[in-house]
């Protein structure tokens, strides 16, 4: 039996200690060779990222500061939110076939951040990658999510119920990825592990107010 080839050895060792990493169809090799600038920027941002206690505690009704931290780092380097206008032409009729917005897009790399959505968002992302790859709009897709092991930290901070089993964590993504959910599109996934957690104290009142946090958002599990 032929052993499946992998290019995960191209992921720097320090990142493999901080993230669970998985690929589909040699995505790392494609990033390394065909999209070297974007790959270098992804590596740099992932190296600098830390999961801060203050941001976990502040994550409330609005967009999580964890998502803002990562998205903001990519946007600062010229990545952009992108929606492609696609359509299907059948004889003389043209039908719109819109794809979902990509969180961060640059060159021919599409990157999605799934910190705490419902897990069907993984299906949406992989299908979006598949469609855009088939349309020759992208060469590779990247997903940044969280490791399932972070749940113990969330519980210790009284936030366990905010991150349920049916939300986006790596154990929900791996079967979808290995099952070919991305079709022919090469996909690389990084899952944030407890190795990245930093206890920087509680969020300031200003941070809590900015995130729309209230006492009712606190989980009773202390």
C-alpha positions in Angstrom: 0.0 0.0 0.0 1.3 3.4 -0.9 1.7 5.8 2.0 0.1 9.1 1.7 2.6 11.9 1.2 2.6 14.9 3.6 4.3 18.2 3.5 3.7 19.1 7.2 7.5 18.9 7.8 7.5 22.4 6.2 5.6 23.8 9.2 8.2 25.2 11.6 8.9 23.1 14.7 8.0 25.9 17.1 4.5 26.3 15.5 3.9 22.5 15.7 4.5 22.8 19.4 2.0 25.6 19.8 -0.8 24.4 17.4 -2.4 21.2 16.3 -1.6 21.2 12.6 -3.3 19.2 9.9 -3.3 19.4 6.1 -5.3 18.1 3.1 -3.7 17.6 -0.3 -0.2 18.9 0.6 -1.4 22.4 1.4 1.8 23.3 3.3 4.0 22.5 0.3 1.8 24.7 -1.9 2.0 27.6 0.5 5.7 27.2 0.8 6.4 27.1 -3.0 3.5 28.9 -4.7 2.6 31.5 -2.1 5.8 32.2 -0.1 5.0 35.7 0.9 1.6 34.8 2.3 3.1 31.7 4.0 5.8 33.9 5.7 3.1 36.3 6.9 0.9 33.4 8.3 3.9 32.0 10.1 4.8 35.4 11.6 1.3 36.1 12.8 0.9 32.7 14.4 4.2 33.0 16.2 3.2 36.3 17.8 -0.3 35.3 18.7 -1.1 34.5 22.4 -4.4 33.5 23.9 -4.8 36.0 26.7 -6.9 35.4 29.8 -8.2 39.0 29.6 -9.5 38.4 26.1 -11.2 35.1 27.0 -12.9 36.8 29.9 -13.9 39.8 27.9 -15.4 37.8 25.0 -19.1 38.6 25.2 -21.9 39.5 22.9 -19.9 41.2 20.2 -17.1 39.8 18.1 -14.4 38.2 20.3 -11.2 40.1 21.0 -9.4 36.9 20.1 -10.8 37.0 16.6 -10.1 40.7 16.4 -6.5 40.2 17.4 -5.9 37.7 14.7 -7.9 39.3 11.9 -6.3 42.7 12.8 -2.8 41.2 12.4 -3.7 40.0 8.9 -5.4 43.2 7.8 -2.4 45.2 9.0 -0.3 43.3 6.4 -2.7 43.9 3.5 -5.0 40.9 3.8 -8.7 41.8 3.2 -12.2 40.5 3.7 -13.2 39.3 0.3 -16.4 38.2 -1.4 -16.3 36.8 -5.0 -19.0 37.6 -7.5 -19.6 34.2 -9.2 -22.3 33.0 -11.6 -23.2 30.0 -13.7 -24.1 30.5 -17.4 -26.5 28.0 -18.9 -27.1 28.6 -22.6 -28.1 32.3 -22.7 -29.1 32.5 -19.1 -26.8 33.5 -16.3 -27.5 32.6 -12.7 -25.8 34.2 -9.7 -24.0 31.7 -7.6 -22.5 33.7 -4.7 -19.9 32.4 -2.4 -19.5 33.3 1.3 -17.1 36.0 2.3 -13.5 35.0 3.1 -12.3 36.4 6.4 -8.8 37.2 5.1 -7.7 37.0 1.5 -4.4 37.8 -0.1 -2.7 36.7 -3.3 -4.3 33.3 -3.9 -4.7 32.3 -0.3 -8.1 32.2 1.5 -8.0 32.2 5.3 -10.9 31.6 7.7 -10.9 32.1 11.5 -13.3 29.9 13.3 -12.9 30.7 17.0 -16.4 30.1 18.4 -19.1 29.6 15.8 -21.4 26.7 15.4 -19.6 23.7 13.9 -21.5 23.7 10.6 -19.5 26.8 9.8 -16.6 24.3 9.0 -18.8 22.8 6.3 -19.4 26.2 4.9 -15.7 27.1 4.9 -14.6 23.9 3.3 -17.3 24.0 0.6 -16.4 27.6 -0.1 -12.7 26.6 -0.5 -13.7 23.8 -2.8 -15.8 26.1 -5.0 -13.2 28.9 -5.2 -10.5 26.4 -6.0 -12.5 24.8 -8.8 -13.1 28.3 -10.2 -9.3 28.9 -10.0 -9.7 31.8 -7.7 -7.5 30.4 -4.9 -4.6 27.9 -4.7 -5.1 27.0 -1.0 -7.3 27.5 2.0 -6.3 28.0 5.6 -8.4 27.6 8.7 -7.4 28.8 12.2 -9.5 27.4 15.0 -9.1 26.3 18.6 -8.1 23.0 20.1 -10.6 21.0 22.1 -8.3 21.0 25.1 -8.9 24.7 25.7 -12.3 23.8 27.3 -10.6 23.1 30.6 -9.2 26.6 30.6 -12.6 28.1 29.7 -14.3 26.2 32.6 -11.7 27.4 35.1 -12.4 31.0 34.0 -16.2 30.5 34.3 -16.7 30.6 30.5 -17.2 26.9 29.8 -20.8 27.2 28.7 -19.8 29.8 26.1 -17.7 27.2 24.3 -19.9 24.1 23.8 -19.2 20.8 22.1 -21.2 21.8 19.0 -19.0 24.9 18.4 -15.9 25.2 16.3 -13.0 23.2 17.7 -10.5 20.9 16.1 -12.2 17.6 16.9 -15.2 18.8 14.9 -13.0 19.8 12.0 -10.7 16.8 11.6 -13.3 14.3 10.3 -14.7 16.9 7.9 -11.2 17.6 6.5 -10.1 14.0 6.3 -13.5 13.1 4.7 -12.7 15.3 1.8 -15.0 18.3 2.7 -12.6 20.6 0.8 -12.8 18.6 -2.4 -9.7 19.2 -4.5 -8.7 22.3 -2.6 -5.5 22.0 -0.5 -6.3 23.0 3.1 -4.1 23.7 6.1 -5.5 23.9 9.6 -4.0 25.4 12.8 -5.8 24.8 16.1 -4.8 27.0 19.0 -3.6 24.9 22.0 -3.2 25.6 25.7 0.5 26.2 25.0 -0.5 29.6 23.8 -2.4 30.6 26.9 -1.1 33.5 28.9 -2.6 34.6 32.2 -2.4 38.4 31.9 -5.1 39.1 34.5 -8.7 40.1 34.2 -9.9 42.5 31.5 -10.2 46.2 32.3 -13.7 47.7 32.8 -13.2 49.5 29.5 -12.5 46.3 27.6 -15.5 44.6 29.1 -17.8 47.5 28.2 -16.4 47.5 24.6 -17.2 43.9 24.2 -20.8 44.2 25.5 -20.0 41.9 28.5 -22.4 41.7 31.4 -22.6 39.6 34.5 -25.3 37.5 32.8 -22.7 36.3 30.3 -20.6 34.7 33.0 -20.7 30.9 33.2 -21.7 29.5 36.6 -18.9 26.9 36.3 -16.1 28.4 38.4 
